[in-house]
């Protein structure tokens, strides 16, 4: 079901995606299903409900790992940020930073931990650290080495660049990413970044007035 939702969201078909997610809630066992629910709410710009679900899950859900819990905190911080609550986003992200820094010390060659930590650093405003660790994730698993997972870490770097206002670099990175199928690191479960996701998702709003980004949003995927 979650994979079908991923496809609908990638197509920009939020109506059909919403119908499949009606019963997803804070106690949904699958992290994938819950992530698609939060993505759906963010694409719909229903920030209040997304924040409510994320806060409830963090308060009551028994996470399978500390990394998954930190990912949920990052999702909450990103949602708070696009909702205009920068102060709340920073407080939430600091919790993720504390967890992920320790995980990164223990697993310095884990590209997934590195990518998560880069997003957490971005949410607390640590630009140099965020970019450094995001680039480290790419080095650990470059696209040339792994065509399935590698491109997702480039997409992650584009998000960090977007957050810090590096518009031209972010657009260049996204342009290449649109041409390269591979598992997303920003959208859990989605196997390819699409123009529809760029068009709908508020996390890319800082780029929205740029003609180059507008062109990416209009491109048709084959």
PyMOL commands that set and color helices and strands:
alter all, ss='L'
color gray80, all
select helices_A, chain A and resi 2-11+14-20+31-43+47-60+66-82+86-106+111-123+127-140+150-163+167-178+195-200+202-207+211-218
alter helices_A, ss='H'
color red, helices_A
deselect
rebuild
show_as cartoon
